[in-house]
Amino acid sequence: MAKGKNTVATVTELAAPVAAECGVRLWDVRVEKEGAGWYLRIVIDKDGGVNIDDCERVSRKLDKLLDEADPIDTSYCLEVSSPGIERELLKKEHFEQFLGQEVWVRFIRAVDGERDFYGVLTSYDNGTVTIRPTEDTEITFETNETSFVRVVDHYEYGGQTENE
């Protein structure tokens, strides 16, 4: 799929300065196959949230650079988006940004018969994560044991929270 070096690394090198120039942070870069097509997904973030204009600005500037660098040797669809409210935590800086926040962890294999845990993110150290599901319990695990770790947001639907 990539020419020479890792495609994600190459695209990250191109996308990070573009994101910064556009006033956003690069959250993630993914190259994914869905059905018969390939997708290059650029995820951006900024304080206060990303809007469609941010995505369009990054997409337009990055599209030209990608055409010139040609890091992917097949056709693909470029998507630029926000990580969303319940964003997946992937990198050290993501975990550090959300320390003290509630997260949802889905384990690859069940732990005590359960795969899903909710708790406050209390620490992150080189791939080792600790959450506090209750005041008097903690769970420590490696990120490679999980399907995902996501921020929990108790947003409202028409005046009621999602849990009502």
Biotite code that builds the C-alpha atoms (Angstrom):
import biotite.structure as struc

atoms = struc.array([
    struc.Atom([0.000, 0.000, 0.000], chain_id="A", res_id=1, res_name="MET", atom_name="CA", element="C"),
    struc.Atom([2.679, 2.548, 0.923], chain_id="A", res_id=2, res_name="ALA", atom_name="CA", element="C"),
    struc.Atom([5.714, 3.590, -1.007], chain_id="A", res_id=3, res_name="LYS", atom_name="CA", element="C"),
    struc.Atom([8.794, 3.069, 1.136], chain_id="A", res_id=4, res_name="GLY", atom_name="CA", element="C"),
    struc.Atom([8.290, 4.150, 4.719], chain_id="A", res_id=5, res_name="LYS", atom_name="CA", element="C"),
    struc.Atom([5.172, 3.537, 6.783], chain_id="A", res_id=6, res_name="ASN", atom_name="CA", element="C"),
    struc.Atom([2.171, 5.292, 5.213], chain_id="A", res_id=7, res_name="THR", atom_name="CA", element="C"),
    struc.Atom([0.774, 6.567, 8.512], chain_id="A", res_id=8, res_name="VAL", atom_name="CA", element="C"),
    struc.Atom([4.160, 8.035, 9.484], chain_id="A", res_id=9, res_name="ALA", atom_name="CA", element="C"),
    struc.Atom([4.530, 9.716, 6.089], chain_id="A", res_id=10, res_name="THR", atom_name="CA", element="C"),
    struc.Atom([1.022, 11.176, 6.190], chain_id="A", res_id=11, res_name="VAL", atom_name="CA", element="C"),
    struc.Atom([1.518, 12.282, 9.802], chain_id="A", res_id=12, res_name="THR", atom_name="CA", element="C"),
    struc.Atom([4.642, 14.215, 8.759], chain_id="A", res_id=13, res_name="GLU", atom_name="CA", element="C"),
    struc.Atom([2.611, 15.951, 6.063], chain_id="A", res_id=14, res_name="LEU", atom_name="CA", element="C"),
    struc.Atom([-0.554, 16.503, 8.125], chain_id="A", res_id=15, res_name="ALA", atom_name="CA", element="C"),
    struc.Atom([0.844, 17.775, 11.450], chain_id="A", res_id=16, res_name="ALA", atom_name="CA", element="C"),
    struc.Atom([2.178, 21.107, 10.109], chain_id="A", res_id=17, res_name="PRO", atom_name="CA", element="C"),
    struc.Atom([-0.957, 21.601, 8.004], chain_id="A", res_id=18, res_name="VAL", atom_name="CA", element="C"),
    struc.Atom([-3.127, 21.054, 11.076], chain_id="A", res_id=19, res_name="ALA", atom_name="CA", element="C"),
    struc.Atom([-1.035, 23.508, 13.103], chain_id="A", res_id=20, res_name="ALA", atom_name="CA", element="C"),
    struc.Atom([-1.215, 26.087, 10.297], chain_id="A", res_id=21, res_name="GLU", atom_name="CA", element="C"),
    struc.Atom([-5.011, 25.702, 10.343], chain_id="A", res_id=22, res_name="CYS", atom_name="CA", element="C"),
    struc.Atom([-5.182, 26.192, 14.120], chain_id="A", res_id=23, res_name="GLY", atom_name="CA", element="C"),
    struc.Atom([-5.994, 22.578, 15.034], chain_id="A", res_id=24, res_name="VAL", atom_name="CA", element="C"),
    struc.Atom([-4.107, 19.570, 16.448], chain_id="A", res_id=25, res_name="ARG", atom_name="CA", element="C"),
    struc.Atom([-3.597, 16.314, 14.630], chain_id="A", res_id=26, res_name="LEU", atom_name="CA", element="C"),
    struc.Atom([-5.357, 13.649, 16.741], chain_id="A", res_id=27, res_name="TRP", atom_name="CA", element="C"),
    struc.Atom([-4.888, 10.552, 14.584], chain_id="A", res_id=28, res_name="ASP", atom_name="CA", element="C"),
    struc.Atom([-4.094, 9.256, 11.099], chain_id="A", res_id=29, res_name="VAL", atom_name="CA", element="C"),
    struc.Atom([-5.541, 5.978, 9.863], chain_id="A", res_id=30, res_name="ARG", atom_name="CA", element="C"),
    struc.Atom([-5.407, 4.104, 6.590], chain_id="A", res_id=31, res_name="VAL", atom_name="CA", element="C"),
    struc.Atom([-8.315, 1.659, 6.502], chain_id="A", res_id=32, res_name="GLU", atom_name="CA", element="C"),
    struc.Atom([-9.877, -0.669, 3.980], chain_id="A", res_id=33, res_name="LYS", atom_name="CA", element="C"),
    struc.Atom([-13.658, -0.815, 3.894], chain_id="A", res_id=34, res_name="GLU", atom_name="CA", element="C"),
    struc.Atom([-15.220, -3.077, 1.343], chain_id="A", res_id=35, res_name="GLY", atom_name="CA", element="C"),
    struc.Atom([-13.362, -2.570, -1.911], chain_id="A", res_id=36, res_name="ALA", atom_name="CA", element="C"),
    struc.Atom([-12.156, 0.942, -1.047], chain_id="A", res_id=37, res_name="GLY", atom_name="CA", element="C"),
    struc.Atom([-9.320, 2.492, 0.917], chain_id="A", res_id=38, res_name="TRP", atom_name="CA", element="C"),
    struc.Atom([-9.798, 5.472, 3.255], chain_id="A", res_id=39, res_name="TYR", atom_name="CA", element="C"),
    struc.Atom([-7.216, 7.884, 4.577], chain_id="A", res_id=40, res_name="LEU", atom_name="CA", element="C"),
    struc.Atom([-8.735, 9.265, 7.764], chain_id="A", res_id=41, res_name="ARG", atom_name="CA", element="C"),
    struc.Atom([-7.255, 12.379, 9.320], chain_id="A", res_id=42, res_name="ILE", atom_name="CA", element="C"),
    struc.Atom([-8.684, 13.223, 12.743], chain_id="A", res_id=43, res_name="VAL", atom_name="CA", element="C"),
    struc.Atom([-8.193, 16.763, 14.073], chain_id="A", res_id=44, res_name="ILE", atom_name="CA", element="C"),
    struc.Atom([-9.054, 18.492, 17.325], chain_id="A", res_id=45, res_name="ASP", atom_name="CA", element="C"),
    struc.Atom([-8.906, 21.900, 18.982], chain_id="A", res_id=46, res_name="LYS", atom_name="CA", element="C"),
    struc.Atom([-10.045, 23.518, 22.203], chain_id="A", res_id=47, res_name="ASP", atom_name="CA", element="C"),
    struc.Atom([-13.751, 24.217, 21.924], chain_id="A", res_id=48, res_name="GLY", atom_name="CA", element="C"),
    struc.Atom([-14.227, 21.568, 19.241], chain_id="A", res_id=49, res_name="GLY", atom_name="CA", element="C"),
    struc.Atom([-13.739, 21.203, 15.521], chain_id="A", res_id=50, res_name="VAL", atom_name="CA", element="C"),
    struc.Atom([-16.264, 22.458, 12.979], chain_id="A", res_id=51, res_name="ASN", atom_name="CA", element="C"),
    struc.Atom([-16.855, 21.697, 9.308], chain_id="A", res_id=52, res_name="ILE", atom_name="CA", element="C"),
    struc.Atom([-14.805, 24.726, 8.241], chain_id="A", res_id=53, res_name="ASP", atom_name="CA", element="C"),
    struc.Atom([-11.770, 23.391, 10.130], chain_id="A", res_id=54, res_name="ASP", atom_name="CA", element="C"),
    struc.Atom([-12.142, 20.017, 8.420], chain_id="A", res_id=55, res_name="CYS", atom_name="CA", element="C"),
    struc.Atom([-12.529, 21.617, 4.996], chain_id="A", res_id=56, res_name="GLU", atom_name="CA", element="C"),
    struc.Atom([-9.486, 23.869, 5.470], chain_id="A", res_id=57, res_name="ARG", atom_name="CA", element="C"),
    struc.Atom([-7.249, 20.955, 6.499], chain_id="A", res_id=58, res_name="VAL", atom_name="CA", element="C"),
    struc.Atom([-8.629, 18.742, 3.722], chain_id="A", res_id=59, res_name="SER", atom_name="CA", element="C"),
    struc.Atom([-7.994, 21.304, 0.976], chain_id="A", res_id=60, res_name="ARG", atom_name="CA", element="C"),
    struc.Atom([-4.434, 22.077, 2.089], chain_id="A", res_id=61, res_name="LYS", atom_name="CA", element="C"),
    struc.Atom([-3.525, 18.461, 2.767], chain_id="A", res_id=62, res_name="LEU", atom_name="CA", element="C"),
    struc.Atom([-5.035, 17.174, -0.483], chain_id="A", res_id=63, res_name="ASP", atom_name="CA", element="C"),
    struc.Atom([-2.501, 19.149, -2.534], chain_id="A", res_id=64, res_name="LYS", atom_name="CA", element="C"),
    struc.Atom([0.433, 17.894, -0.434], chain_id="A", res_id=65, res_name="LEU", atom_name="CA", element="C"),
    struc.Atom([-0.762, 14.306, -0.671], chain_id="A", res_id=66, res_name="LEU", atom_name="CA", element="C"),
    struc.Atom([-1.041, 14.580, -4.451], chain_id="A", res_id=67, res_name="ASP", atom_name="CA", element="C"),
    struc.Atom([2.558, 15.837, -4.629], chain_id="A", res_id=68, res_name="GLU", atom_name="CA", element="C"),
    struc.Atom([4.045, 13.338, -2.140], chain_id="A", res_id=69, res_name="ALA", atom_name="CA", element="C"),
    struc.Atom([1.892, 10.433, -3.393], chain_id="A", res_id=70, res_name="ASP", atom_name="CA", element="C"),
    struc.Atom([2.458, 8.300, -0.237], chain_id="A", res_id=71, res_name="PRO", atom_name="CA", element="C"),
    struc.Atom([-0.276, 5.802, -1.112], chain_id="A", res_id=72, res_name="ILE", atom_name="CA", element="C"),
    struc.Atom([0.030, 3.741, -4.262], chain_id="A", res_id=73, res_name="ASP", atom_name="CA", element="C"),
    struc.Atom([-3.684, 3.053, -4.700], chain_id="A", res_id=74, res_name="THR", atom_name="CA", element="C"),
    struc.Atom([-6.772, 5.226, -4.954], chain_id="A", res_id=75, res_name="SER", atom_name="CA", element="C"),
    struc.Atom([-8.343, 6.264, -1.660], chain_id="A", res_id=76, res_name="TYR", atom_name="CA", element="C"),
    struc.Atom([-10.895, 8.606, -0.169], chain_id="A", res_id=77, res_name="CYS", atom_name="CA", element="C"),
    struc.Atom([-9.558, 11.376, 2.090], chain_id="A", res_id=78, res_name="LEU", atom_name="CA", element="C"),
    struc.Atom([-11.690, 12.064, 5.169], chain_id="A", res_id=79, res_name="GLU", atom_name="CA", element="C"),
    struc.Atom([-10.961, 14.789, 7.713], chain_id="A", res_id=80, res_name="VAL", atom_name="CA", element="C"),
    struc.Atom([-13.051, 14.761, 10.883], chain_id="A", res_id=81, res_name="SER", atom_name="CA", element="C"),
    struc.Atom([-13.271, 15.431, 14.603], chain_id="A", res_id=82, res_name="SER", atom_name="CA", element="C"),
    struc.Atom([-12.521, 12.685, 17.125], chain_id="A", res_id=83, res_name="PRO", atom_name="CA", element="C"),
    struc.Atom([-16.045, 13.241, 18.487], chain_id="A", res_id=84, res_name="GLY", atom_name="CA", element="C"),
    struc.Atom([-17.378, 13.722, 21.983], chain_id="A", res_id=85, res_name="ILE", atom_name="CA", element="C"),
    struc.Atom([-16.701, 10.150, 23.080], chain_id="A", res_id=86, res_name="GLU", atom_name="CA", element="C"),
    struc.Atom([-13.298, 10.047, 21.463], chain_id="A", res_id=87, res_name="ARG", atom_name="CA", element="C"),
    struc.Atom([-10.986, 7.090, 21.577], chain_id="A", res_id=88, res_name="GLU", atom_name="CA", element="C"),
    struc.Atom([-7.793, 7.646, 23.550], chain_id="A", res_id=89, res_name="LEU", atom_name="CA", element="C"),
    struc.Atom([-4.858, 6.370, 21.520], chain_id="A", res_id=90, res_name="LEU", atom_name="CA", element="C"),
    struc.Atom([-1.670, 8.192, 22.430], chain_id="A", res_id=91, res_name="LYS", atom_name="CA", element="C"),
    struc.Atom([0.124, 9.257, 25.589], chain_id="A", res_id=92, res_name="LYS", atom_name="CA", element="C"),
    struc.Atom([-0.981, 12.867, 25.168], chain_id="A", res_id=93, res_name="GLU", atom_name="CA", element="C"),
    struc.Atom([-4.628, 11.776, 24.788], chain_id="A", res_id=94, res_name="HIS", atom_name="CA", element="C"),
    struc.Atom([-4.554, 9.880, 28.084], chain_id="A", res_id=95, res_name="PHE", atom_name="CA", element="C"),
    struc.Atom([-2.773, 12.748, 29.837], chain_id="A", res_id=96, res_name="GLU", atom_name="CA", element="C"),
    struc.Atom([-5.331, 15.263, 28.539], chain_id="A", res_id=97, res_name="GLN", atom_name="CA", element="C"),
    struc.Atom([-8.224, 13.266, 30.006], chain_id="A", res_id=98, res_name="PHE", atom_name="CA", element="C"),
    struc.Atom([-6.796, 12.296, 33.413], chain_id="A", res_id=99, res_name="LEU", atom_name="CA", element="C"),
    struc.Atom([-9.580, 12.655, 35.984], chain_id="A", res_id=100, res_name="GLY", atom_name="CA", element="C"),
    struc.Atom([-12.305, 12.086, 33.380], chain_id="A", res_id=101, res_name="GLN", atom_name="CA", element="C"),
    struc.Atom([-14.658, 9.130, 33.132], chain_id="A", res_id=102, res_name="GLU", atom_name="CA", element="C"),
    struc.Atom([-13.696, 6.572, 30.480], chain_id="A", res_id=103, res_name="VAL", atom_name="CA", element="C"),
    struc.Atom([-15.202, 3.419, 29.015], chain_id="A", res_id=104, res_name="TRP", atom_name="CA", element="C"),
    struc.Atom([-12.796, 0.524, 28.575], chain_id="A", res_id=105, res_name="VAL", atom_name="CA", element="C"),
    struc.Atom([-13.624, -2.515, 26.450], chain_id="A", res_id=106, res_name="ARG", atom_name="CA", element="C"),
    struc.Atom([-11.253, -5.411, 27.009], chain_id="A", res_id=107, res_name="PHE", atom_name="CA", element="C"),
    struc.Atom([-10.405, -7.895, 24.271], chain_id="A", res_id=108, res_name="ILE", atom_name="CA", element="C"),
    struc.Atom([-10.915, -10.745, 26.743], chain_id="A", res_id=109, res_name="ARG", atom_name="CA", element="C"),
    struc.Atom([-13.335, -10.685, 29.661], chain_id="A", res_id=110, res_name="ALA", atom_name="CA", element="C"),
    struc.Atom([-12.033, -9.721, 33.101], chain_id="A", res_id=111, res_name="VAL", atom_name="CA", element="C"),
    struc.Atom([-14.014, -11.420, 35.878], chain_id="A", res_id=112, res_name="ASP", atom_name="CA", element="C"),
    struc.Atom([-16.688, -12.235, 33.283], chain_id="A", res_id=113, res_name="GLY", atom_name="CA", element="C"),
    struc.Atom([-16.993, -8.622, 32.034], chain_id="A", res_id=114, res_name="GLU", atom_name="CA", element="C"),
    struc.Atom([-15.540, -6.887, 28.992], chain_id="A", res_id=115, res_name="ARG", atom_name="CA", element="C"),
    struc.Atom([-16.802, -3.343, 29.602], chain_id="A", res_id=116, res_name="ASP", atom_name="CA", element="C"),
    struc.Atom([-15.749, -1.151, 32.513], chain_id="A", res_id=117, res_name="PHE", atom_name="CA", element="C"),
    struc.Atom([-16.440, 2.494, 33.299], chain_id="A", res_id=118, res_name="TYR", atom_name="CA", element="C"),
    struc.Atom([-14.302, 4.501, 35.667], chain_id="A", res_id=119, res_name="GLY", atom_name="CA", element="C"),
    struc.Atom([-12.240, 7.608, 36.250], chain_id="A", res_id=120, res_name="VAL", atom_name="CA", element="C"),
    struc.Atom([-8.908, 7.641, 34.426], chain_id="A", res_id=121, res_name="LEU", atom_name="CA", element="C"),
    struc.Atom([-6.369, 8.020, 37.229], chain_id="A", res_id=122, res_name="THR", atom_name="CA", element="C"),
    struc.Atom([-3.035, 7.348, 35.533], chain_id="A", res_id=123, res_name="SER", atom_name="CA", element="C"),
    struc.Atom([-1.191, 6.531, 32.349], chain_id="A", res_id=124, res_name="TYR", atom_name="CA", element="C"),
    struc.Atom([2.428, 5.430, 32.179], chain_id="A", res_id=125, res_name="ASP", atom_name="CA", element="C"),
    struc.Atom([3.981, 4.034, 29.011], chain_id="A", res_id=126, res_name="ASN", atom_name="CA", element="C"),
    struc.Atom([0.950, 1.978, 27.949], chain_id="A", res_id=127, res_name="GLY", atom_name="CA", element="C"),
    struc.Atom([-0.169, 1.083, 31.479], chain_id="A", res_id=128, res_name="THR", atom_name="CA", element="C"),
    struc.Atom([-3.527, 2.600, 32.409], chain_id="A", res_id=129, res_name="VAL", atom_name="CA", element="C"),
    struc.Atom([-5.333, 2.747, 35.735], chain_id="A", res_id=130, res_name="THR", atom_name="CA", element="C"),
    struc.Atom([-9.023, 3.515, 36.131], chain_id="A", res_id=131, res_name="ILE", atom_name="CA", element="C"),
    struc.Atom([-11.138, 3.776, 39.273], chain_id="A", res_id=132, res_name="ARG", atom_name="CA", element="C"),
    struc.Atom([-14.587, 2.194, 38.690], chain_id="A", res_id=133, res_name="PRO", atom_name="CA", element="C"),
    struc.Atom([-15.654, 2.922, 42.296], chain_id="A", res_id=134, res_name="THR", atom_name="CA", element="C"),
    struc.Atom([-14.173, 4.923, 45.152], chain_id="A", res_id=135, res_name="GLU", atom_name="CA", element="C"),
    struc.Atom([-12.458, 1.857, 46.600], chain_id="A", res_id=136, res_name="ASP", atom_name="CA", element="C"),
    struc.Atom([-11.443, -0.158, 43.510], chain_id="A", res_id=137, res_name="THR", atom_name="CA", element="C"),
    struc.Atom([-8.869, 0.336, 40.785], chain_id="A", res_id=138, res_name="GLU", atom_name="CA", element="C"),
    struc.Atom([-8.115, -1.613, 37.624], chain_id="A", res_id=139, res_name="ILE", atom_name="CA", element="C"),
    struc.Atom([-4.677, -1.424, 36.026], chain_id="A", res_id=140, res_name="THR", atom_name="CA", element="C"),
    struc.Atom([-4.103, -2.786, 32.531], chain_id="A", res_id=141, res_name="PHE", atom_name="CA", element="C"),
    struc.Atom([-2.048, -2.443, 29.370], chain_id="A", res_id=142, res_name="GLU", atom_name="CA", element="C"),
    struc.Atom([-3.602, -0.656, 26.401], chain_id="A", res_id=143, res_name="THR", atom_name="CA", element="C"),
    struc.Atom([-2.845, -3.691, 24.211], chain_id="A", res_id=144, res_name="ASN", atom_name="CA", element="C"),
    struc.Atom([-5.356, -5.671, 26.329], chain_id="A", res_id=145, res_name="GLU", atom_name="CA", element="C"),
    struc.Atom([-8.189, -3.404, 25.186], chain_id="A", res_id=146, res_name="THR", atom_name="CA", element="C"),
    struc.Atom([-10.349, -3.003, 22.123], chain_id="A", res_id=147, res_name="SER", atom_name="CA", element="C"),
    struc.Atom([-10.618, 0.678, 23.031], chain_id="A", res_id=148, res_name="PHE", atom_name="CA", element="C"),
    struc.Atom([-10.546, 3.289, 25.772], chain_id="A", res_id=149, res_name="VAL", atom_name="CA", element="C"),
    struc.Atom([-13.051, 6.115, 25.175], chain_id="A", res_id=150, res_name="ARG", atom_name="CA", element="C"),
    struc.Atom([-14.009, 9.280, 26.993], chain_id="A", res_id=151, res_name="VAL", atom_name="CA", element="C"),
    struc.Atom([-17.525, 9.165, 28.448], chain_id="A", res_id=152, res_name="VAL", atom_name="CA", element="C"),
    struc.Atom([-19.683, 12.233, 28.004], chain_id="A", res_id=153, res_name="ASP", atom_name="CA", element="C"),
    struc.Atom([-23.061, 12.487, 29.713], chain_id="A", res_id=154, res_name="HIS", atom_name="CA", element="C"),
    struc.Atom([-24.605, 14.643, 27.013], chain_id="A", res_id=155, res_name="TYR", atom_name="CA", element="C"),
    struc.Atom([-28.263, 15.552, 27.062], chain_id="A", res_id=156, res_name="GLU", atom_name="CA", element="C"),
    struc.Atom([-31.107, 14.501, 24.784], chain_id="A", res_id=157, res_name="TYR", atom_name="CA", element="C"),
    struc.Atom([-33.936, 17.037, 24.902], chain_id="A", res_id=158, res_name="GLY", atom_name="CA", element="C"),
    struc.Atom([-33.242, 17.971, 28.515], chain_id="A", res_id=159, res_name="GLY", atom_name="CA", element="C"),
    struc.Atom([-32.633, 14.425, 29.755], chain_id="A", res_id=160, res_name="GLN", atom_name="CA", element="C"),
    struc.Atom([-29.228, 12.859, 30.138], chain_id="A", res_id=161, res_name="THR", atom_name="CA", element="C"),
    struc.Atom([-28.428, 9.711, 28.216], chain_id="A", res_id=162, res_name="GLU", atom_name="CA", element="C"),
    struc.Atom([-28.807, 7.591, 31.359], chain_id="A", res_id=163, res_name="ASN", atom_name="CA", element="C"),
    struc.Atom([-32.374, 8.683, 32.237], chain_id="A", res_id=164, res_name="GLU", atom_name="CA", element="C"),
])
